[in-house]
Amino acid sequence: MKYKSLIFSIILVSVTLLASWTVPALVQKMTDDSHSYPLMYYSARLKELCVIDFREHKNSFYDIHGNEYPRAQYDSLLPLLNYRQLAMEGQLPDSLEGQAIDVKILRSKQVMFRFRPVDVFSPQPAMGVLLEAMPKRGNLTLPGDYFRMDRELTFVDAQSNSVNRQKSEIFTKELIKKGFNFPVKAYWGNPTVRKPYEEGYFCLDSKGALFHLKMVNGRPFVKDTGIGSQLGIRWFVMSETSDKRFYGYLFGEKGEMGLLESTDEGGYRFLPFDIRPVDITKDEISILGNLLYWTVRVSDAEGMDCYGLDAVTLQSLSFYHQDRKRVLWDELSEWLFPFRLSPSSETSSFVNLYAGNLSSKGLAVSFFLALLTFFLCRNKVSLYRRILMALCVCAAGLSGIVALLFLLWNKYE
């Protein structure tokens, strides 16, 4: 057959690619285990980070120094985490550290935030919704139009799909008047009516300046925050909190993370977290905050760093590190697979062909297997096919061996 070698090459490469996906996936399913971390929380009573894992320790929890506490004291030693339960039992203290507390105050000061790398890699909405910041009836309602922002700000009617030229010109001119430089790099907001109030959008212009844009009584409100001159802004997450302390979470190009706060004079300031630099393409971040303390957890493929911060200054009071638990899959994948293919990725919500988990140990083993394949098949197949088979094994490791076992290469002699 004229094209036997070409057909053999195509089939071998295709089967090897398929095996590079399926074989590691099957091995991982059989040998992998959970990599989750325990709940961490800074105790206002103990003045220390506590490790809470009732799956491993059903009747107790402990602090980061190893001091163990019975589960019966869980609510009383973590009153700001379990305040609802304490209030139901009539055991909620009247004050903590000189500050009067009740359920209403604690609820308004409660902060819950989670950030994942997939949030950065997911496509951002092409259009936004600018709500009225001072509605006459007190309830936030959809305005009936949407906007897009690139080289200008354009409002589009939701029903007719026509451009509202007058409104677009008013808002665009106000942005330019206040010093905004088009085209826009990015803009972030929270386009929903299910929030206590409206703070509009924060827009990053072409020169890296961050502007605050919202609609007040139908007119544009535009203000330069001045934050762009302090740090290079990479990402922002809007968060209209109940106590109106801050606008959201700001991420810098050099790993900075902090709050974009409002000042008493009506200005803006960046209050950094006293934590290690974060990489928003790799790190998962979770925050549990209350009236007095914030617990910030930053985790990646290597492990978890947890910080207990003062709620006002965001300075670190306590620190805890836990390495990622290594399981059988971690050991096998390092030696058996120089790389693996997968249709999914932790950093993306899209189905695609992703290559990852590059391993020098796996490459060394694959090279040895490739040499064995080359010499063991010297009396069975041609030199060209031996070289091709060895290259596939060298590139895919165990997956390449499995591909050869399933491939009826004698058929193409």
VMD Tcl script that draws the C-alpha trace (Angstrom):
set ca {
  {0.00 0.00 0.00}
  {1.43 3.33 -1.12}
  {0.65 5.40 1.97}
  {1.20 2.79 4.69}
  {3.93 4.76 6.46}
  {1.89 7.98 6.40}
  {-1.23 6.22 7.70}
  {0.82 4.52 10.41}
  {2.33 7.88 11.47}
  {-1.05 9.62 11.66}
  {-2.67 6.79 13.62}
  {0.28 6.46 16.02}
  {0.41 10.18 16.80}
  {-3.39 10.36 17.19}
  {-3.53 7.36 19.54}
  {-0.59 8.74 21.54}
  {-2.34 12.10 21.98}
  {-5.54 10.33 23.04}
  {-3.60 8.16 25.50}
  {-1.87 11.27 26.90}
  {-5.32 12.42 27.99}
  {-7.05 9.19 29.03}
  {-4.24 7.26 30.74}
  {-3.21 10.02 33.20}
  {-6.89 10.76 33.86}
  {-7.59 7.12 34.75}
  {-4.47 6.82 36.91}
  {-5.36 10.06 38.70}
  {-8.89 8.85 39.36}
  {-7.53 5.71 41.02}
  {-4.71 7.29 43.04}
  {-5.63 10.93 43.75}
  {-7.13 12.26 46.97}
  {-8.65 15.50 48.22}
  {-6.30 18.48 48.48}
  {-8.69 20.68 50.44}
  {-7.50 22.67 53.43}
  {-9.19 23.01 56.82}
  {-11.28 26.02 57.78}
  {-9.09 28.74 59.29}
  {-10.42 31.51 61.52}
  {-8.83 34.09 63.81}
  {-10.31 33.82 67.30}
  {-11.16 37.05 69.12}
  {-10.94 35.12 72.40}
  {-7.68 33.23 71.86}
  {-6.03 35.98 69.77}
  {-4.74 33.30 67.44}
  {-5.58 31.50 64.21}
  {-7.59 28.33 64.76}
  {-7.59 25.22 62.58}
  {-11.07 23.71 62.27}
  {-11.35 20.29 60.63}
  {-14.13 18.18 62.12}
  {-13.59 15.52 59.43}
  {-10.21 14.61 60.91}
  {-10.86 15.69 64.51}
  {-14.56 15.16 65.18}
  {-14.56 16.21 68.82}
  {-12.05 19.04 68.91}
  {-10.29 21.84 67.10}
  {-6.93 23.47 67.76}
  {-4.90 26.63 67.27}
  {-1.79 26.89 65.13}
  {0.44 26.20 68.15}
  {-1.16 22.78 68.66}
  {-3.31 23.66 71.68}
  {-6.46 21.54 71.49}
  {-9.96 22.68 72.50}
  {-13.09 20.55 72.90}
  {-15.86 20.96 70.35}
  {-18.17 22.09 73.16}
  {-16.18 25.36 73.30}
  {-16.33 25.92 69.54}
  {-19.06 28.58 69.69}
  {-17.75 30.44 72.75}
  {-14.12 30.60 71.58}
  {-15.12 31.76 68.08}
  {-17.98 34.15 68.91}
  {-17.64 36.28 65.78}
  {-17.93 33.21 63.56}
  {-20.80 31.60 65.46}
  {-22.66 34.70 66.63}
  {-26.00 33.53 65.24}
  {-25.85 30.32 67.26}
  {-24.82 32.22 70.39}
  {-27.66 34.71 69.87}
  {-30.19 31.86 69.55}
  {-28.93 30.42 72.83}
  {-28.86 33.82 74.55}
  {-25.09 33.60 75.08}
  {-23.87 36.32 72.72}
  {-21.65 38.72 74.72}
  {-22.65 42.40 74.91}
  {-19.19 43.56 73.91}
  {-15.82 42.37 72.69}
  {-12.57 44.30 73.16}
  {-14.51 47.34 74.30}
  {-16.89 47.40 71.32}
  {-20.61 46.87 71.78}
  {-21.95 44.09 69.58}
  {-25.28 42.66 68.54}
  {-26.49 40.57 65.62}
  {-27.24 43.60 63.43}
  {-23.78 45.11 63.90}
  {-22.00 41.81 63.33}
  {-24.02 41.09 60.19}
  {-23.18 44.49 58.69}
  {-19.46 43.97 59.36}
  {-19.33 40.42 58.03}
  {-17.12 39.96 54.97}
  {-16.99 36.90 52.73}
  {-14.91 36.92 49.57}
  {-13.48 34.29 47.26}
  {-11.22 34.72 44.24}
  {-10.08 32.05 41.77}
  {-7.74 32.30 38.76}
  {-10.61 31.23 36.51}
  {-12.20 34.62 37.25}
  {-9.36 36.30 35.38}
  {-9.29 33.95 32.40}
  {-13.06 33.85 31.90}
  {-14.35 36.31 29.28}
  {-15.66 39.53 30.75}
  {-19.12 40.84 29.78}
  {-18.94 42.96 26.64}
  {-21.61 45.32 28.01}
  {-22.39 46.80 31.41}
  {-25.45 48.15 33.20}
  {-25.24 51.57 34.85}
  {-27.94 51.79 37.52}
  {-29.26 54.97 39.08}
  {-27.24 55.53 42.27}
  {-29.96 57.65 43.91}
  {-33.29 56.07 42.93}
  {-36.37 58.08 43.90}
  {-38.22 55.12 45.41}
  {-35.19 53.67 47.15}
  {-35.06 50.42 45.19}
  {-32.49 49.70 42.51}
  {-34.08 49.03 39.11}
  {-32.74 48.22 35.66}
  {-32.48 51.37 33.52}
  {-33.64 49.83 30.24}
  {-30.33 50.32 28.47}
  {-26.83 48.87 28.47}
  {-23.47 50.39 27.69}
  {-20.28 49.35 25.98}
  {-16.98 51.07 26.50}
  {-14.01 51.11 24.14}
  {-13.07 54.34 22.35}
  {-16.13 56.02 23.82}
  {-19.02 55.25 26.15}
  {-22.06 54.10 24.17}
  {-25.52 53.42 25.60}
  {-27.75 50.98 23.71}
  {-31.51 50.66 24.28}
  {-32.38 47.12 25.38}
  {-35.66 46.89 23.42}
  {-34.89 48.63 20.13}
  {-31.14 47.89 20.10}
  {-30.59 51.49 19.02}
  {-27.86 53.80 20.30}
  {-28.88 56.61 22.65}
  {-26.68 59.30 21.10}
  {-27.55 62.07 23.53}
  {-26.83 60.06 26.68}
  {-23.69 58.57 25.15}
  {-22.27 62.01 24.30}
  {-23.05 63.43 27.75}
  {-21.23 60.63 29.58}
  {-18.32 60.46 27.13}
  {-17.72 64.22 27.30}
  {-17.81 64.16 31.11}
  {-15.22 61.38 31.18}
  {-12.90 63.30 28.85}
  {-13.47 66.51 30.82}
  {-12.33 64.80 34.04}
  {-9.14 63.56 32.38}
  {-10.09 60.07 31.20}
  {-8.02 58.84 28.26}
  {-9.71 56.51 25.78}
  {-9.56 53.70 24.77}
  {-10.47 51.99 28.01}
  {-8.29 49.08 29.21}
  {-10.86 47.51 31.52}
  {-13.91 48.36 33.58}
  {-15.36 46.53 36.57}
  {-18.73 46.71 38.27}
  {-21.47 44.65 39.82}
  {-24.41 44.71 37.34}
  {-27.24 43.47 39.55}
  {-30.10 45.02 41.49}
  {-29.65 42.49 44.31}
  {-27.33 44.68 46.37}
  {-27.85 47.36 49.04}
  {-26.75 50.33 46.90}
  {-25.11 51.26 43.59}
  {-21.54 52.47 43.17}
  {-21.33 52.15 39.40}
  {-18.08 51.13 37.71}
  {-14.36 51.62 38.10}
  {-12.68 52.18 34.74}
  {-9.00 51.85 33.85}
  {-7.99 54.26 31.10}
  {-5.24 53.88 28.50}
  {-2.65 55.52 30.78}
  {-3.38 53.32 33.80}
  {-5.50 55.81 35.76}
  {-8.48 54.43 37.66}
  {-11.72 56.43 37.42}
  {-14.98 56.07 39.32}
  {-18.09 56.30 37.11}
  {-21.70 56.22 38.23}
  {-25.05 57.79 37.36}
  {-26.60 60.19 39.88}
  {-30.04 61.63 39.10}
  {-29.55 60.71 35.47}
  {-26.29 62.64 35.20}
  {-22.72 61.30 35.06}
  {-20.52 61.28 38.14}
  {-16.85 60.88 37.19}
  {-13.84 61.12 39.48}
  {-10.18 60.16 39.21}
  {-9.35 57.98 42.21}
  {-5.65 58.82 42.02}
  {-4.79 55.18 42.73}
  {-3.24 54.66 39.30}
  {-0.28 56.86 40.30}
  {0.40 54.67 43.37}
  {0.48 51.22 41.77}
  {0.02 49.49 38.45}
  {-3.53 48.16 38.51}
  {-4.04 44.65 37.18}
  {-7.48 43.60 38.45}
  {-10.39 44.85 40.53}
  {-13.37 43.11 42.11}
  {-16.34 45.30 43.01}
  {-17.96 44.67 46.38}
  {-20.72 46.96 47.62}
  {-20.61 46.05 51.32}
  {-23.34 46.89 53.81}
  {-21.22 49.26 55.91}
  {-19.93 51.15 52.82}
  {-16.36 50.98 54.12}
  {-14.77 50.04 50.79}
  {-15.58 49.73 47.11}
  {-13.81 46.47 46.39}
  {-10.59 44.48 46.18}
  {-7.71 45.85 44.15}
  {-4.84 43.77 42.71}
  {-1.56 45.32 41.57}
  {0.84 44.23 38.85}
  {3.58 43.45 41.42}
  {1.41 41.16 43.55}
  {-0.18 43.80 45.76}
  {-3.66 43.15 47.11}
  {-5.78 45.49 49.19}
  {-8.97 47.44 49.62}
  {-10.07 50.46 47.64}
  {-11.54 52.53 50.45}
  {-13.41 55.82 50.64}
  {-11.96 58.59 52.82}
  {-13.80 61.02 55.08}
  {-13.06 63.79 52.59}
  {-14.80 61.91 49.78}
  {-11.59 60.66 48.22}
  {-10.09 57.23 47.65}
  {-7.20 55.32 49.16}
  {-5.54 51.96 48.69}
  {-5.16 49.97 51.93}
  {-2.89 46.96 51.29}
  {-3.20 43.58 52.98}
  {-0.14 42.63 55.03}
  {0.31 39.34 53.17}
  {2.73 37.81 50.68}
  {2.52 38.92 47.02}
  {-0.29 37.17 45.18}
  {-0.40 35.86 41.63}
  {-3.96 36.13 40.36}
  {-3.22 33.59 37.61}
  {-2.31 30.87 40.14}
  {-3.53 31.76 43.65}
  {-6.92 31.11 45.17}
  {-7.89 33.67 47.80}
  {-10.61 33.53 50.43}
  {-11.47 36.09 53.08}
  {-13.63 35.72 56.19}
  {-13.93 39.06 57.95}
  {-15.78 40.40 60.96}
  {-15.94 43.47 63.17}
  {-12.46 43.01 64.67}
  {-10.40 40.62 62.55}
  {-10.05 39.31 59.02}
  {-8.83 35.84 58.11}
  {-7.16 35.77 54.68}
  {-6.16 32.50 53.04}
  {-3.96 32.32 49.91}
  {-3.39 28.90 48.36}
  {-1.64 27.59 45.26}
  {-0.21 24.31 43.97}
  {2.47 24.32 46.69}
  {0.41 24.97 49.81}
  {-1.69 27.38 51.83}
  {-0.72 30.60 53.62}
  {-3.18 31.96 56.15}
  {-3.12 35.35 57.87}
  {-5.02 36.83 60.77}
  {-5.33 40.58 60.13}
  {-6.52 43.52 62.16}
  {-9.82 44.62 60.60}
  {-8.93 48.33 60.65}
  {-5.26 48.43 59.63}
  {-5.11 45.06 57.81}
  {-1.77 44.42 59.51}
  {-0.83 40.79 60.15}
  {-1.34 39.47 63.68}
  {-0.80 35.77 63.03}
  {0.49 33.56 60.23}
  {0.16 29.87 59.39}
  {1.51 27.81 56.50}
  {0.45 24.34 55.45}
  {2.09 22.41 52.63}
  {-0.11 20.78 50.05}
  {-0.67 17.15 50.97}
  {1.21 14.83 48.65}
  {-0.66 11.69 47.66}
  {0.15 8.65 45.51}
  {-0.91 10.49 42.35}
  {1.72 13.19 42.91}
  {4.49 10.60 43.08}
  {3.27 8.58 40.08}
  {2.64 11.57 37.84}
  {6.17 12.89 38.39}
  {7.77 9.65 37.15}
  {5.32 8.19 34.64}
  {4.12 11.21 32.66}
  {6.46 13.91 31.31}
  {3.32 15.90 30.50}
  {-0.41 15.34 30.25}
  {-3.24 16.57 28.08}
  {-6.63 17.52 29.47}
  {-9.85 18.99 28.06}
  {-10.21 21.20 31.15}
  {-8.04 23.50 33.21}
  {-8.15 24.97 36.71}
  {-7.57 28.41 35.24}
  {-10.32 28.29 32.61}
  {-13.97 27.32 32.41}
  {-13.71 26.49 28.69}
  {-13.27 23.03 27.17}
  {-10.06 22.97 25.19}
  {-6.87 20.95 24.78}
  {-4.59 21.94 27.66}
  {-1.04 20.66 28.19}
  {0.46 20.78 31.66}
  {2.24 19.02 34.54}
  {5.66 19.11 32.87}
  {8.09 16.86 34.77}
  {11.85 16.43 34.33}
  {11.73 13.09 36.19}
  {9.02 11.85 33.85}
  {11.07 12.97 30.86}
  {14.08 10.97 32.09}
  {11.98 7.82 32.53}
  {10.37 8.38 29.13}
  {13.78 8.66 27.48}
  {14.79 5.32 29.01}
  {11.53 3.70 27.83}
  {12.07 5.15 24.36}
  {15.51 3.51 24.13}
  {14.02 0.17 25.19}
  {11.29 0.52 22.58}
  {13.80 1.34 19.86}
  {16.03 -1.69 20.52}
  {13.33 -4.24 21.40}
  {11.54 -3.62 18.10}
  {14.64 -3.66 15.87}
  {13.75 -7.03 14.29}
  {10.03 -6.34 13.92}
  {9.55 -2.97 12.21}
  {11.44 -0.67 9.89}
  {13.93 1.92 11.11}
  {11.54 4.79 10.31}
  {8.76 3.29 12.42}
  {11.12 2.43 15.26}
  {12.26 6.06 15.39}
  {8.67 7.32 15.31}
  {7.58 4.90 18.04}
  {10.55 5.86 20.21}
  {9.78 9.56 19.80}
  {6.15 9.03 20.85}
  {7.23 7.08 23.94}
  {9.85 9.71 24.77}
  {7.24 12.47 24.55}
  {4.37 10.70 26.32}
  {6.01 8.21 28.70}
  {3.66 5.53 29.97}
  {0.90 6.95 27.77}
  {3.08 6.26 24.72}
  {3.64 2.64 25.82}
  {-0.12 2.16 26.22}
  {-0.67 3.67 22.78}
  {1.74 1.13 21.24}
  {0.03 -1.76 23.00}
  {-3.33 -0.76 21.56}
  {-1.98 -0.03 18.09}
  {-1.87 -3.02 15.73}
  {1.30 -1.85 14.01}
  {1.88 -5.25 12.34}
  {-1.17 -4.51 10.21}
  {0.70 -1.69 8.50}
  {3.85 -3.65 7.63}
}
mol new
graphics top color blue
foreach p $ca { graphics top sphere $p radius 0.5 }
foreach p [lrange $ca 0 end-1] q [lrange $ca 1 end] { graphics top cylinder $p $q radius 0.2 }
display resetview
